[in-house]
Amino acid sequence: MPDDLIPEARARCAAFPKRTCQNLVIGGKNLAVASAEYEYYFKPNWGIATFIDTGDAFNNFGDYRQKVGTGFGVRWRSPVGMVRVDLGFPVHDKNASGVELHIVIGPDL
């Protein structure tokens, strides 16, 4: 991380007194990700899905800390395009906050 961004990151961390700065997500210049998804359509326009995602953003390869998430969702082929509603959960991460809801309408970009 550039040195000029470190004070800004510390200021953001100070705004959340129950967090430690070690757990603050800042990002990185490298990104490594992988994802797998399975969809099953039980009706022509309705389906379910399950997925697993993994990866991390990091500056140096020694800083790589793989994160894993998994979840499930519902698929609907609507008249305006695909509608996806997914719930994702962290796997083995004590610092993660819990369930994430993702809603996507339209094609993958």
N, C-alpha and C positions, 0 to 999 in steps of 0.2 A: 504494500500500500504506500502511495506517495506520502512523504512526511507532512505535507501541508494538509492532508485530510485527517491525520491522527487527532488533532485538537477537536475537530468537528465530531469525530466518532466518540471521543471521550465525553463531549458535551451531551450528545444524544444518550449515552449510557447513564450519565448523571441524572437525566430526567426520569429514569426508572430505578428508584432506590432499592427495589427488591431483587434486581438483577446484578450480576457481576459483569464487568466488562469482558471477561473471558468468554462469556456466552453470547455476546453481542455479534450478530451476523452483519458483516460489512461487505463481503463479496471478495472477488479476486480476479486476476487477469487470465486465469485458466479455468476451463469448465470441462468436467467429465461427467456424462450422464448416460443412463440406459433405461429403457422402459419396455415392458411386455404387457400386452392386453389381449384378453379373449372375450369376444362377444358372441352371444347366443340369442337368436330371434325365435321366440315362441309363437309369435303371430307375425303377419307380414310387416306391420309397422311398429311392433313393440319388441324390445329385447332387454337383456341384462348383460352386464359386463363385470369382469374382475381384472385387476391390474396390479402390477408391482413396479415401482420406480426406485432408482438409486442414483447417487452421484454427489458431487460437491463442487463448489467454486473455491479456488485457492490460488495463492500467489506462487508458492514453491511446492514442488512435489513432496517434500518432507512434511508439509502442512496438510496434505490430503487427509480428510476425515470423512469416510463414506457414510452417507445417510441413506436409510431405506424407508420407504413408505409403501403401504398396500391399501387396497380398498375395493369398493364395488359401486355399481351404478345402474341407472336405468337409461335406455335409449328409446327415442320416439322419432320415427320418420314423419315429421309434420309437413303440412303443405308449404311452409316457408323454409324447410330444410331440417337437417338433423338437430334434435334437442338432446343434450346429454346432461344428466344430473348425477354427480359422483360424490361419494364420501370417502375421504382418505384418512389413514391412520398412520402415525409414526411407528416404526418397529425398533424396539430396544433403544429408545432415546429418552433418557430421563429429563432432558432439558426442553423437549418439544411440548407444545401447549395442548395437543390433543387432536380432535377431529377437525378436518377441513372440508368445507362444502365448495364444490366447483360446479358452475352452471355454464354450459356453452351452447349457443344457438348459432347454427350455420356450419359451414365447412371448416375443417382444420386449416389453419394458415401457417 
